[in-house]
Amino acid sequence: MFFDWTYIVIVLPAVILAMLAQAKVKSTFASYDKITTSRRFTGYDAARRILDANGLTHIAIEHVQGELTDHYDPKAGVIRLSDSTYANTSVAAVGVAAHEAGHAVQHATGYSPMKLRSAIIPITNIGSNLAMPLVLLGLLLSMPPLAYLGIAAFSLSTLFQLITLPVEYNASNRAAAILGTSDMLDQTEVSKVKKVLSAAALTYVAALAVSLANLLRLMIIVGRRKR
């Protein structure tokens, strides 16, 4: 089941795309991480100013270990910036921090795709855990309905990846727009931030491609066994 033509033809190209996207993010960040912002704003400074300008003074900013482990935690009301971002004055660091602040603004303004993504996380987690066991049991017991139930469970994770795309692109657009109208960066630096964020967005496109490929593969395998 795991080493047939469906993996080579359908899934492997998507996996390669994901690997290339990840490599692109790292190389782009490394390139623009060498360029210091002219006004010496750090990632923390950028995120803090964006939050305060949008009335989000209650949102805390924490320092976490790692590289590009930055994220916004809506439940805790915290933006966590990594070693590569928090105190870094590079164009790349400011862009990443602004992106996370964009997520906080999305949450505060009730941005619909973000609300939907947050709402389906619990059932997505359940579906991800049950999907493969259900598909395997359905195939082993020759019970197609059980296997298709597993496929339906797996499709929830694909739906999550699909909803994630507008959430991430919107956060990046918000970040670029705010930076473009502030005094934190000049216009040349803003254009460089856009390149960093565009590269990062490719990872979400690739993640959706991998999920869709695996979903298609499961459908082909189950459909073939049914016949």
C-alpha positions in Angstrom: 0.0 0.0 0.0 2.7 2.4 0.9 5.2 1.7 -1.9 3.2 1.6 -5.1 3.0 3.9 -8.1 0.5 6.3 -6.4 3.2 7.5 -4.1 5.8 8.0 -6.8 3.5 9.7 -9.3 1.2 11.6 -6.9 2.7 12.2 -3.5 6.5 12.4 -4.2 6.3 15.5 -6.5 4.3 17.3 -3.8 6.9 16.3 -1.2 9.7 17.6 -3.4 7.8 20.9 -3.8 7.5 21.2 -0.1 11.2 20.6 0.4 12.1 23.2 -2.2 9.7 25.7 -0.6 11.3 25.1 2.8 14.8 25.6 1.3 13.6 28.8 -0.4 12.3 30.2 2.9 15.6 29.5 4.6 17.8 30.9 1.8 15.6 34.0 1.4 15.6 34.6 5.2 19.3 34.1 5.4 19.9 36.5 2.5 17.8 39.3 4.0 18.8 38.6 7.5 22.2 40.1 6.5 20.5 43.5 5.7 20.1 45.7 8.8 17.1 48.1 8.8 18.2 51.7 8.5 16.3 52.7 11.6 17.5 49.8 13.6 14.1 48.5 14.6 14.2 44.9 16.0 11.6 42.3 15.4 10.2 43.0 18.9 10.0 46.7 18.2 8.1 46.2 15.0 5.6 43.8 16.5 5.1 46.0 19.6 4.5 49.1 17.5 2.0 47.3 15.3 0.1 45.9 18.2 0.0 49.2 20.1 -1.1 51.1 16.9 -4.1 48.7 16.7 -5.1 49.0 20.3 -3.6 45.6 21.2 -1.5 46.7 24.1 -2.6 43.7 26.1 -0.9 41.3 23.7 2.4 40.2 25.2 5.5 39.4 23.2 7.7 36.6 24.4 11.1 35.3 23.4 11.3 31.6 22.5 14.3 29.5 21.4 14.8 28.3 17.8 15.0 29.7 14.3 11.8 30.7 12.6 9.7 29.2 15.3 7.7 32.5 15.5 4.0 32.2 16.0 0.9 33.9 17.5 -1.0 32.1 20.2 -4.6 33.4 20.2 -5.6 31.4 23.3 -2.7 32.8 25.4 -2.9 36.2 23.7 0.9 36.1 23.1 3.2 36.6 20.1 6.3 34.4 20.5 9.4 35.5 18.5 12.4 33.2 18.0 16.1 33.8 18.5 16.3 34.8 14.8 13.7 37.4 15.1 13.2 38.9 18.6 16.2 41.2 19.0 17.3 41.0 15.4 17.4 44.3 13.4 17.4 42.7 10.0 14.8 43.3 7.3 13.9 39.6 7.5 13.3 39.7 11.2 11.1 42.7 11.1 9.1 41.2 8.3 8.5 37.9 10.2 7.6 39.8 13.4 5.2 42.0 11.5 3.6 39.0 10.0 2.9 37.5 13.5 1.5 40.9 14.6 -0.8 40.7 11.6 -2.2 37.5 12.9 -3.0 39.2 16.2 -4.8 42.0 14.3 -6.7 39.4 12.4 -7.9 37.8 15.6 -8.8 41.1 17.2 -10.9 42.2 14.2 -12.7 38.9 13.8 -11.1 38.0 10.4 -13.5 35.2 9.2 -11.0 32.7 7.8 -9.0 32.8 11.0 -12.1 32.3 13.1 -13.0 29.3 10.9 -9.6 27.8 11.1 -9.6 28.1 14.9 -13.0 26.5 15.1 -12.1 23.4 13.1 -8.8 22.7 14.8 -10.3 20.3 17.3 -12.1 18.2 14.7 -9.0 18.4 12.5 -6.8 16.9 15.2 -9.3 14.1 15.8 -9.6 13.4 12.1 -5.8 13.3 11.6 -5.5 10.7 14.4 -8.3 8.5 13.1 -7.8 8.8 9.3 -5.1 6.2 8.6 -6.4 3.6 11.2 -9.8 3.8 9.6 -8.5 3.5 6.1 -6.2 0.5 7.1 -9.0 -1.3 8.9 -11.4 -0.7 6.0 -8.9 -2.2 3.6 -7.9 -5.1 5.9 -11.5 -6.0 6.7 -12.8 -5.4 3.2 -15.2 -2.7 4.5 -15.1 0.2 1.9 -17.5 2.4 4.0 -15.0 2.3 6.9 -12.1 3.2 4.6 -14.1 6.1 3.0 -14.8 7.3 6.6 -11.1 7.4 7.1 -10.7 9.4 3.8 -13.4 11.9 5.1 -11.4 12.2 8.3 -8.2 12.9 6.4 -10.0 15.5 4.2 -10.4 17.6 7.3 -6.7 18.2 7.5 -6.8 19.2 3.8 -9.6 21.6 4.5 -7.4 23.1 7.3 -4.5 23.6 4.9 -6.9 25.2 2.4 -8.2 27.7 5.0 -4.7 28.4 6.2 -3.7 29.9 2.8 -5.9 33.1 3.0 -5.0 33.5 6.7 -1.3 33.5 6.0 -1.5 35.6 2.9 -3.7 38.2 4.6 -1.3 38.4 7.6 1.6 39.0 5.2 -0.4 41.7 3.3 -1.3 43.4 6.5 2.3 43.4 7.6 3.5 44.8 4.4 0.8 47.5 4.3 1.5 48.6 7.9 5.3 48.7 7.4 4.8 50.6 4.2 2.9 53.4 5.9 5.0 53.5 9.1 8.4 55.1 9.8 10.0 51.7 10.7 11.3 50.9 7.2 11.9 52.8 4.0 10.2 51.7 0.8 13.3 49.7 -0.5 13.3 47.7 2.8 9.5 47.1 2.5 10.0 45.6 -0.9 12.6 43.2 0.6 10.2 42.3 3.4 7.6 41.3 0.8 10.1 38.9 -0.8 10.7 37.3 2.6 7.0 36.9 3.2 6.3 35.7 -0.3 8.9 32.9 0.1 7.3 32.0 3.5 3.9 31.8 1.9 5.1 29.1 -0.6 5.5 26.7 2.3 1.7 26.8 2.9 1.0 26.3 -0.7 3.3 23.3 -0.7 1.7 21.9 2.5 -1.7 22.1 0.8 -0.3 20.3 -2.3 1.1 17.5 -0.1 -2.2 17.1 1.7 -4.2 17.1 -1.6 -1.8 14.5 -3.1 -2.2 12.2 -0.1 -5.9 12.6 -0.2 -6.0 11.7 -3.9 -3.7 8.7 -3.3 -6.0 7.4 -0.5 -9.0 7.7 -2.8 -7.3 5.8 -5.6 -6.1 3.0 -3.3 -9.5 2.6 -1.7 -11.3 2.8 -5.0 -9.0 0.2 -6.5 -9.5 -2.2 -3.6 -13.2 -1.7 -3.8 -13.2 -2.9 -7.4 
